[in-house]
Amino acid sequence: MSVLIVTGTSTDVGKTIVTAALAAAAHAAGRSVAVCKPAQTGVQPGEPGDLAEVGRLAGVTRTLELARYPDPLAPDTAARRCGSPLLTLAETVAGVESLADADLTLVEGAGGLLVRMGDFTVLDLAQKMNAPVLVVAAAGLGTLNHSELTTRTLSAAGVPCAGLVIGSWPVAPDLASDCNRADLPAVTGVDLVGSIPEGAGRWTPERFAESAPGWFEPAWTQRYLTA
């Protein structure tokens, strides 16, 4: 089973659109893809969540959501507020393993690396599953600190970092964004392996799927998405 975990340097950096782009790129290479979102917050029962967006953009039909909480908070806090049991590491690992018949399983976290998903963090899940973690970063000011904190934490825990992806590359990048393309790999020691155009989540599924393979470095795609 090939598993790639997607985390962010913070919330709202583009994890869901990156996950959709990864799925579309793998599909374009002829791979079957499943996507797991262990904990969805800020969405009411019956409403479309992040997995619906991944399905719409990338055509993924094999998806798994393990827990949903209505408040837009960290999953453990949201669970306590609505009286639901905390999601556990054991049931999350079992859920991801239930998708093992897919060539590639993508797991999208919530918020950043150390956000409590229940009784565990994304870091704990990566350690338990011995899975690499792809870090989605912002383009502009502040991203160097957030990205280095995240990649240093992965390194200290012995978890392989699969690379950095800029979750939303501006149509008109400012000075900080332009500099960060070179500075991100320099300060983190981790390759910048892709970037997603700003607003790509609003594209038609056809345009999104056709364009997505070009947003990642070919050698990286071959290693993590098509191997």
Helices and strands as residue ranges (DSSP letters): E 2-8, H 15-28, E 33-41, H 50-58, E 62-69, H 75-82, H 89-97, E 104-112, H 122-129, E 133-137, H 143-156, E 161-169, H 175-188, E 192-197, G 200-202, H 205-211, G 212-215, H 218-224
